[in-house]
Each structure stands twice: as structure tokens, then as C-alpha cells.
Amino acid sequence: MFPPQVTRAALHKELLLLFYKEVYQNGNLELIDELIAPDFRSHDWPEGLRGPQGFKSHYAAFKEALPQARYHLQDLIAESDRVVIRWEIRGVYVGLFPGIGLPPKGQKIAISEIAIYRIEKQMLQECWRVSNPYKVLSKTTPTCYTSPHNQ
């Protein structure tokens, strides 16, 4: 029996897991400059927002909206230079949420998301995100709101 070889995909999973645990869960912002490529692009960010500074700016706005957010990782799948992560974030909504524009009223919210990262040279290079705004809306608005998916 041959010893298992560490694949590039496995190394990429470890890198993304480190990023989520240290940056998102533990608030270790020093790792951002080490793990985010200088020209990193997240396709859900406003035009022109890039790299470690872009991430820090986006993350600061997010932390203002959900300062006590807790991340729950659910799936982590890797193939070649791509890593897919499915996670949920829960928190109390106290500041304006980036990209949604709902007024904060101290509501508890949960956001589900799937993100695909491209990793190269042991750094996050690019990200595509899909989140569930209907779940956010249903958790933050009166019960008379009905998601189009529930009709």
C-alpha cells in the first residue's frame, strides 16, 4: 500500500479552511495580506474593489452590520484550483447590510451562501458567491412577506 499523496486540491481546501477559521471566525485580520492576492476579485463586490484592501473594506462594512456574527461551515469541496464552500452566518443585524439596504432593527438573521474560490500560488485569487436573499428577507421583515420560492 502506498502512502496517500497530498493533492493540490487538498492543499487548497486547507488554505480556505484556514482563511474562514482565522479571518471570519477568529477575526485575525493580519492573515488577509498573506492569503488574499494583490489583485483578488470577488465578483459580488462593487466595481473597483480589489485585493486585500478591498477585502478589508468589504469585511469592515459587514462586521459593522453583524458585529457578533458566527460562521458555520457546512461543506468544503475542492477540484484543481477551485474550492467550493457552503456556509451559514448567524448574527444580530445592527448596521446597514452591504448590498441589501434593509434598515437594521436588532433582528436575528441567518444568511446561507455558497462561494467558489480560485486559488493560485497559495493565495485566494478570485471568488464567486451565491447567497439566499429570500432567507435574509424572511428573517428580517414582518411575517406577511412571502418569498417567491414559497408561492
Buried (B, 14 or more C-beta within 10 A) or exposed (E): EEEEEEEEBEBBBBBBBBBBBBBBEEEEBEBBEEBBBEEBBBEBBEEEBBBBBBBBBBBEBBBBBBEEBEBEBEEBEBEEBBBBBBBBBBBBBBEBBBEBEBEBEEBEBBBBBBBBBBBEEEBBBBBBBEBBEBBBBBBBEEEEEEEEEEE
